[in-house]
Amino acid sequence: MAMCELWRVWGMLLVTVLGCGRCRPVDGEPPCAASGRAKYSLIFTGKWSRTAFPKQYPLYRPPAQWSPLMVVTHSSDYHMWRVGEYASNGVREFAEKGEAWSLMREVEASGEKIQSVYGVFSAPAIPNGIEQTSTEFEVHARHSLMSFMVRIVPSPDWFVGGDSINLCEGDNWKEQMSIDLHPYDAGTDSGFTFSSPNFATIPQETVTEVTI
């Protein structure tokens, strides 16, 4: 990313390996050749300040903040959300309201149906725009991908996140990753400002990256 664009970064994700261990191989050819399991620490840092993002910055009802962070570790058979595709009902409810129950049920159903999900993890909400939250999670060769979402609060249906981030590189686990995060529109609400009232998008649109 060019230096002149750094002001557009809404948050940063830092993923660091905490340890690796050997595990038994799973059936079939794994998409990752790394041996054992790897345990990671994930730190989300919000960078949503009035100085960096003065346009319509929400000061109250509610003020700028972040929802709990939802993390799923999975195989290439699963996608929590994808740019250019329609958001599921679970993603819609999380992006619009911060409610995770439907999303959790969708994740669990995918895990039971095609065994594509390895684990679901969360990190606490952040009560303002510029603090940190963190969690730990585990991956292995069959499930070496990580996807996540954090809702921008308040907002119509905006969030930051990552889709199918691969923590495996050849036959090794990545030691550390730092990712600049940008906002996405879930395509389910047509509000134009952070505090816009509910205004359902009909017909629903696909998930897109947005400039706010």
C-alpha positions, 0 to 999 in steps of 0.5 A: 500500500502506498504511503499516501493511502495509509489514512484509509486503513480502518484497522490492523490485524496481527496474527502470530504463531504461538507454537506448533506440534505434530498431528496425525494426517487426515483423510485425503490430500491436505491443501497444506503440507505443514505438519502438526497443528499451529496455535496463533494469537490474533490481535485486532487494532481499531484505527477509527478516530475522528482525526483520521476519519472526520467525515460524519464521525459518530460521537453518540447514540452510539459513539464509534466502536467495534462489535465482537470479532468473529473468527472461523478456521476452515478448509477451502470448502467454506467461505464465511463471506466473499466479495462479489457474492451475496451475504448469507442471512447470518452475515447480514444479521451480524453486519447490520445488528452485531447478532451472531446466532444465525452466523454461528448456526450457519458455521456449525451446519457447514462443519457438520455437513462437509467437515469444512470448519475446524473451529469458531472463536471470538474476541470481545467488543471494543467500546471505542474506535481505536483500541485492541481486542484479541483471541487465540485459535488453532489450525492444522493442515486440513483447515489452514484458512482463517476468516473473520468479521468485525462490525463497524458500530454504528453503521447500516451494514458495514464491516471489516474482515478477511476471507480465507487467509491462508496461514500455511506456506508450503510445508511451513506455518507462517510465523506472523502476518500483519494485514491492513483492513478496509471496510466492506458493505454487506449489500443488505442495507442502503443507509448512507451514513453511520447512523442511518435508520434501517433501509433494506436493500431490495433486491439484495446486492453483493458484498463490496469494498467501500470508501466511507 
